[in-house]
């Protein structure tokens, strides 16, 4: 009895510690986003919550200027926000579609048995090791600073994650289900779309969210493959930091709050599939 009580206490203490570790940066970011300029400088001292809440920081990044501030921005958040949404969504679509089809072909038909390890090689090298040839190729085909060039590299880089995650989900589906449908006269395409995909939909949703977050938070590829037209939010945040001398914490916090919204909304939209997708096959006997 005492041992059980002790274990439960330790469990909840560790859970509380994890919540504090994860929640502290989020609390700091959200509260800092609504603080006026004097409250997020070292002059007035640190406060947990804003004494005079304001939307000044959001106004600054959306309009390039704000009342009470003498500085201004040449670029607002609108362009980078659209760039991040377009490239992240298209990159996720490319990776998930290609990875799903390839994983199903390998799992069910034994096509290209060496493909899993070949795909994995895309992640064995650090990004910096492959960026020089990628930049040369992208410059040759005119893909630098374009929406399709950045979307394509996002799809290629995250393809191994999509392939291996979906292969794991397909491996958990008993092949007897598809064989029974095949005996009843279903074609392979109909089996895939009408039987297999509805079963694996939770895994597909989980895979899509994971890859979207990877693309959404990418900094290196966007930094090296964009110049002016298709700058994404992470690159824009770095520009904001350097332009403001690293002192505009309120504006950066406001930008962080806005950047956190799309993944959260995406997660809410697929939440009915998310929990099942994270535990897919865990209870298989």
N, C-alpha and C positions, 0 to 999 in steps of 0.2 A: 504493500500500500504506500509506504513512504517512498519507495523507489519509483513507483508510478507517478506520485505527486511531484517528485524531484524532476523526473524526465519531462513532465508536462510544463513545469515552471521554466526549465531551461529552454524548452521548445518555444514558449511564448516570449521569453526574453530575447532569444535570437531573432525571432520574427519581428519584435519591436525594434531591435537594433537595425535590421535590414530595412524596415520602413523609414527609420530616421536617416540612414545613409542615402537611401533613394529619394526621400522626400525633401531633404534639406536643400539640395540644389534647385529643385522645382519651386519650392517656397520662395527661395531667394530670387529666382528669375521672375516669378509672377509679381511679387511685391515690388521689386525694383522697377518693373515696367510701368508701374503707376505712380512712381515717385517723381516729384518735380526736381529740377536741376539742383537746388541747394541741398536736397536730402540725400542724393546719391554721390555727393562729393565728400571728401575727407574733412572738409571744414566744419560741417555741422555735426559730424559724428555719425556712427552707425545706428540705425533704427530698424527693427524688424518689419514694421508695417508703416505705410505712408501716413504722415500726419495730415497732409493736404493732397489727397488723391487727385490725379490729373491724367488727361489723355495727351499731354504734351509730347511724350515720346512717340506715341503712335502717329500723331499729327506730323511730327518731324520726318519720319521715315516714309509716310505716304505722300506728303506734299513737298518735302525737301526743305521746309522751314517751319518754324513754330514761334508763336508769340512768346517773347521774353528771351529768345535765343538769338545771338548775333551771327551764328554760323548757319550755313545752308549746304544742301547737297546738290550735286550735279545730276545724280540719278536717284530716282525714288525706288520703292520696293516693288512697284507694279510689274515692271519688266522682268526682273529676276524671279518674281513669284510665278509669273506665267511660264517662264523658261523652265523652272524646276518642275512645275506640274506637267508640262508637255513632254519633256525628256524623260522624266521618271515614269510616267504612265506608259509611254511608248516603249521604253526600255524594259519595263516589267512585262508588257504584253509580248515582246519579242522573246524574252528569256523563258517565260512560263509556257508559251505556245510551243516553242522549239523543244524545250526540255521535256515537256509532257509527251509530245509525240515520239521523241527519241527514246525516252524511258519506257514507254509502252511497247515500242518495237523491239527493244532489247529484252524486256521482261517476258513478253509473250511469244515472240517469234525467233528469238535468239540471233537477231541481226547484229552483226559487228560486235562480237563479244569483247573485243579490245576497246570498244568505244568508251566504257566507263572510265578506264584509266587514262585514255587519251583526253577526255573532257576534263578530268581532274588535273591534268598537267597545266591547264589554263590558270590554276590557282597555286601551283607549286612555286612559280617565280614571283618575286615581289614586283609590284606595279612599276616601280622605277626602272626595273631591268628591261621592261618591254615598251616603255613609253616612247623611247627614241624612235624605234622602227614604226610604232603606231603613228607618231606625229608625222613622220616622213610619208607614210602611206596616205594618211588623211589629207595632208597638204597636196599630194599628187592627184587625188580624186576630188579635191575641192570640198572636203567635208569639215574643214576647220571652221569653227564659229558658225555652225549650222545646227538646226534642231535635229535633223536626221543623222548627222554625224555623231553627235553626242548620244542620241538615243541608241544608235547602233552599237557604240562601244559599251554602253550600259548593258545592253542585251547580251553582248558577247562575254563580258566580265562576270555577270551574274548567272550565266548559263550553267556552270557546274553545280551551283546550289540548287537551281531548279531541277536539273536532271537527277541528281542524287536524292533529293527529297521526294520527288514524284516516283522514282524507282522504288524507294522504300514503301510508299503507299501502295503501288501496284503489286509489289511482292506479297502484301498482306491479304490481297483479294484471292480467294480460292479459284483456281482455274476451272473447277468443275461447273461454276456458275456460267461461264462463257461457253463451255463445251455443251452444256444443256441447251443454251440458246442456239448454238450452231446446229445441233441436231434438229431443232424445231424449224430450221430454215432461215435463220437470221444471217445476214451478211456480216463480214468482219467490221465494216464501217458502222452498221446499225448496232452491233454489239458494243462497239466502243462508245458511241454517242448516247445510246438509250439505256445501257446496262452498266458499263464500267464507270463512265464519268459521273453519273449520279451517286454512285457508291463512294467514289474518291473525291467528291466535291469538297468535303471539309478539309482534306489535305491540300487540295488546290487553292482554297481560300487562305490557308495558313502559309503556303508557299508564296502566294502573291503578296501578302502583307509583308513577309520577311524580305523579299526582294525589293519591294517598293521602298521600304525603309533604307535598305542599302543604297539604292539609287538616289533617294531623296537627300541622304546625308553625305553623298560623295563630295569630296573637295579636290582631290588630286587630278582626276581626269577632267573635271570642269575647269580647273585652273589652267591646265596645259592646252586644252582643246577649244577654249573660248577666249575671245579677245574683247568684244564690245557688244555684239548683237544678242548673244544667248548666254549671258552671265547668269549663273544660278545663285540661289540664296546663300550657300556656304561661301562662295567666292565674293558675293556682295557684302557679306558680313565682314570678311577680312578687309575689303576695301574701306568699309565704314570705319573699322578700327584704325587703319593706318591714316586715313584722312583726318580723323578726329584726335589723333595723337594718343589713342588708347585710353581716353578718359570718358567717353560717352557710354557709360555703363547702362544708363536708363534706356537709351536707344537700342543697344545691343540686346538688352533683356526683352524689350518690346518685339524686336525681330525674332528672338527665340520663341516667344509665346506664339507668334503668328506661324512660325515654321513648324511648331508642334501640332498645329490644328489638323492638317491633312492626314497624317498617319493615325491620329486619334479618331477622326471621322471615319476613315477607312476601316479601322478596327471595330468601331461601333456597327458599321453597316454589315460586317461579316461575322459579328459576334456569335450568331447562332451556329456557325460552322467552326468557329475558332477553337473552342474548348475540345470538341470532338476531334478536330484535326490535330491538335497538339498531343492527344492521347490515342491516336489512330493505331489500332493493332496492339495496344498495351494489354488488353484483356483477352487476347486470342489464346485459346487453349492448344 
